[in-house]
Amino acid sequence: MGVFDAFKKKNELTLSQQKENRMWDLWVEGKSVSPYTELMTYESEVNNGGHLQYFDNTANCHDLEAAVNVLFSVLPEILRENLRRGYEAFCAQEEIDDDVIDDLFDECDDVFWENEQLLMDILQEYAESLTL
C-alpha cells in the first residue's frame, strides 16, 4: 500500500459518519423532519452562542413556543427541565435583573454541555435510520 492509499484509507468515513453528515446536510437544506429539526437547531444554537442565542434566534425566525414544546416532548428529563428553566427565564427576562438572567443562562448552558451526549444519542439513532 502506497502513502496515498494509506492516507485515503485513514480518511475514509465510516458508514455511521456518512449518515451523521447526511443528517446535518438534510438539516441545512431544510429537509430534516421534526423532532430532529428542532433538536439539531437547539444543539447547534446552544453550542454556537448558548441558550439566549437559541431563544433569540428561534423567536425571530420561528414559533419559539412550538419549537420548545417539541423539544419538551423528546428531550431526556435533565435536558427538558433545563430547557424549561431557561425558557421561563427568557419569557420573563424583562422582569429579572440582567446579572441574574445572565447567571441563569450560564447555568443552563453548563447543564446542557454536561449532558449534551444525551441529545447526541437521540440524533445518532436518527442518523443511523437514514439511508444513503
C-alpha positions in Angstrom: 0.0 0.0 0.0 1.4 3.4 -1.0 1.4 6.5 1.0 -1.6 7.9 -0.9 -3.6 4.7 -0.4 -2.8 4.7 3.3 -3.8 8.4 3.6 -7.1 7.7 1.6 -7.9 4.7 3.8 -7.2 6.7 7.0 -9.5 9.5 5.9 -12.5 7.4 4.7 -15.6 8.0 6.7 -17.4 5.1 8.4 -21.0 4.4 7.4 -22.1 6.0 10.7 -20.1 9.1 10.0 -21.6 9.3 6.5 -25.1 9.0 7.9 -24.4 11.7 10.5 -23.1 14.0 7.8 -26.3 13.3 5.7 -28.5 14.1 8.7 -26.8 17.5 9.1 -27.0 18.1 5.3 -30.7 17.5 5.4 -31.0 20.0 8.3 -29.0 22.6 6.4 -31.2 22.0 3.3 -34.4 22.4 5.3 -35.3 18.8 4.6 -35.0 17.2 8.1 -38.1 16.1 9.9 -39.5 17.0 13.3 -38.5 16.5 16.1 -34.9 16.1 14.7 -35.0 19.5 13.0 -35.7 21.1 16.4 -33.1 19.0 18.2 -30.4 19.9 15.6 -31.3 23.6 15.8 -31.2 23.5 19.6 -27.9 21.7 19.7 -26.4 24.0 17.0 -27.6 27.3 18.5 -26.6 26.4 22.1 -23.2 25.3 21.0 -22.8 28.4 19.0 -23.9 31.0 21.5 -25.8 29.5 24.4 -29.4 29.3 25.4 -30.0 33.0 25.0 -28.9 32.8 21.3 -31.2 29.8 20.8 -34.2 31.6 22.2 -33.5 34.9 20.4 -32.8 33.3 17.0 -35.7 30.9 17.2 -38.1 33.6 18.4 -37.0 35.8 15.5 -37.4 33.1 12.8 -39.9 30.6 14.0 -42.6 29.9 16.6 -40.5 29.6 19.7 -43.2 28.2 21.9 -43.9 25.5 19.3 -40.2 24.6 18.9 -39.8 24.4 22.7 -42.8 22.2 23.1 -41.4 19.8 20.5 -38.2 19.7 22.5 -40.1 19.1 25.7 -41.6 16.1 24.1 -38.4 14.4 23.2 -35.6 15.6 25.5 -34.5 13.4 28.4 -35.7 14.8 31.8 -32.5 16.6 32.8 -32.3 18.5 29.5 -36.1 19.0 29.4 -36.1 20.6 32.8 -33.0 22.7 32.0 -34.7 24.0 28.8 -37.9 24.7 30.8 -35.9 26.8 33.3 -34.2 28.7 30.5 -37.4 29.2 28.5 -39.3 30.5 31.6 -36.5 33.0 32.3 -36.4 34.1 28.6 -40.1 34.8 28.7 -39.8 36.8 32.0 -36.4 38.4 31.3 -37.7 41.9 31.4 -38.8 41.3 35.0 -35.4 39.8 36.0 -32.2 41.7 36.9 -29.7 41.5 34.0 -27.0 39.9 36.2 -29.4 37.3 37.5 -30.6 36.4 34.0 -27.0 36.2 32.7 -26.1 33.8 35.5 -29.2 31.7 34.9 -28.5 31.3 31.2 -24.8 30.5 32.0 -26.1 27.7 34.4 -28.5 26.4 31.7 -25.6 26.3 29.2 -23.4 24.4 31.7 -26.1 21.8 32.3 -26.6 21.4 28.6 -22.9 20.9 27.9 -22.6 18.4 30.8 -25.5 16.4 29.4 -25.2 17.0 25.7 -24.3 13.4 24.9 -28.0 12.5 25.8 -29.2 14.7 23.0 -26.4 13.5 20.6 -27.5 9.9 21.3 -31.0 10.8 20.0 -29.6 12.4 16.9 -27.2 9.4 16.3 -30.1 7.0 16.5 -31.9 9.1 13.9 -28.8 9.3 11.7 -28.5 5.5 11.8 -32.0 5.2 10.4 -31.2 7.2 7.3 -30.4 5.6 4.0 -27.6 6.9 1.8 
